[in-house]
Amino acid sequence: MIPATGKSRAEIARLLGVSRQYLYDILSEKEPISSAMAVRIGKLFGNGPSFWIRMQGAYDRF
């Protein structure tokens, strides 16, 4: 469960159209958030892709 969403990781993966493993890899910082994934996540959560791209960029700088 991802508390802020009230949804399970499996459900979020399904809503994003990706495998659970791919979502787990993103959440465990093994995979970056690509621009295509930022678009999907932004649509799902309603905050747009630029938020997620900026967050990935900030993470990449450190």
C-alpha positions in Angstrom: 0.0 0.0 0.0 1.2 3.5 -0.8 -0.4 5.5 2.0 -0.8 8.8 0.3 -2.8 7.2 -2.5 -4.8 4.6 -0.6 -3.9 2.1 -3.4 -1.7 -0.9 -3.5 1.5 -0.9 -5.6 -0.1 -3.5 -7.9 -3.1 -1.3 -8.5 -0.9 1.7 -9.3 1.2 -0.4 -11.7 -2.0 -1.5 -13.4 -3.3 2.1 -13.6 0.0 3.2 -15.1 0.1 0.4 -17.6 3.5 -1.0 -16.3 4.6 -4.1 -14.6 4.7 -4.3 -10.9 8.4 -5.0 -11.1 9.0 -1.8 -13.1 7.1 0.2 -10.5 8.9 -1.5 -7.6 12.2 -0.6 -9.4 11.2 3.0 -9.6 10.1 3.1 -6.0 13.4 1.5 -4.8 15.4 3.9 -6.9 16.8 1.2 -9.3 15.1 2.9 -12.3 14.7 6.6 -13.0 11.4 8.3 -13.9 11.6 8.7 -17.6 9.7 11.5 -19.3 7.1 9.0 -20.6 6.6 7.7 -17.1 6.4 11.3 -15.8 3.5 11.9 -18.1 1.7 8.8 -16.9 2.3 9.5 -13.3 1.3 13.1 -13.7 -2.0 12.1 -15.4 -2.7 9.6 -12.7 -2.2 11.9 -9.8 -3.2 15.1 -11.5 0.0 17.1 -10.9 1.4 17.0 -14.4 4.7 15.6 -15.7 6.9 18.6 -15.0 6.7 17.9 -11.2 8.0 14.4 -11.7 10.7 15.5 -14.2 11.9 18.2 -11.7 12.0 15.6 -8.9 14.0 13.2 -11.0 16.4 16.0 -12.0 16.9 17.0 -8.3 17.6 13.4 -7.4 20.1 13.0 -10.3 22.1 16.0 -9.1 22.9 14.4 -5.8 
